[in-house]
Each structure stands twice: as structure tokens, then as C-alpha cells.
Amino acid sequence: MKVLTLLGSARKKGNTATVLTLIEKELHTLKNTVERITLHDKTIKGCRGCLKCLAYPNEIACVQQDDADEIMQKMLMADVILFTTPVYFWGFSAQIKTLIDRSNAFVTQCFKPGHTSLLQGKRIGLLATGADSFENNAEGVFTAFDRFTHFLQAKNTGTLYVGNCLIPSDLPNKTTERARFLAHSLVS
């Protein structure tokens, strides 16, 4: 399978990137093709909410010209998409949230009967990391991701939260095992 990973952290050697590397290694072991996009290196403007993308129901048609168009084209071509984010103030990082907001361009017949998505049936997953426990910290990210998945009519094939850690050297026990499990759930 062709797997696209979206690193939504500005820290290229932080917790999210470290766990993502473990997942990508396992995906390679399972004979998948993996491409990582580091969103912090890209220019992705915030969604304007103009809804002009809805005028072209069978294509990505955002009026903004930036790196999001190329990334969304790669999302269409991938078999699996893994969104990754550190948890900042009970939510997604700015890098991944901006791309999620722009994902409205995948939806056709938005807010009407017959609502569909160009990502319908696509396998997607979420990796999130944070300094605190899941409770009172990360659960909102996972709730939002479930709703996002439903809106896109995609298939959530795996999620992972690695918490209680500030730096990669302090990652909890069994992080590697949990990363491998997520890799398998994404492509199985």
C-alpha cells in the first residue's frame, strides 16, 4: 500500500516525529511505500470559509494557491493517510489543523442530501503525543478526528496517543510495541 504520513509538528526530532519514525519503519517492514510530508516546511494558508471549492464537486478546487493543493493531491493518491500531531492546549497543532480545515475541498454536495467525499472509504489514522495523560488533555483531539473522519466518509483504521512525555528520551515503555500495532492496523 501507499501510505502518506503528515507530520504536524514543528519539532522534527520531537515526540511526534520519533513515534512516527517507529510507525514508518514498521510500515516499510510490511512492504508498504511510505512518504512523509513535514507540514511545518510547507506554506498552507488558513481556510477562508468562502466555500468556492464546492462549485467543483469532482476535484480539489480551493481558490488559494499554496502547498495544500499538492498535499491534498497526494492524499487522494495514497491508500492510507496518517495524520500526526502533538497536543497543544487540548487541540491539534496549527500545522495539522490548517490542513484539516482545508480538507473541506474534498467534500461534494456539502450540507445537502447526497453528501459525498473524494476521500470516501480512504483508510486514515491519527497519532497524537502529549505531555499529559489522555484524560483532560487529548480526548478532544480524538473526538474531533472521529467527526472529521465521518465528515470525509473515510475509514478510521487506527489511532494512538502517547502521553506523559516531554522529550523523546522519556517515551513511555511499550511505545515501540504500540507504534507497531498502529502500523499494522493502518494497512491490515
Protein Blocks (a to p, Z undefined) as FASTA:
>chain_A
ZZddddfbfblkbmklmmmmmmmmmmmmnopacddddfklpccdddehlommmmmmkbcc
dfbdcfklmmmmmmmmpmbdcdddddeehiacfklmmmmmmmmmmpghihiahiacfkgo
iacddddddfbdfbhplmmmmmmmmmmmmmnopacfbdcddehifbfklgcehklmmmmm
mmmmmmZZ
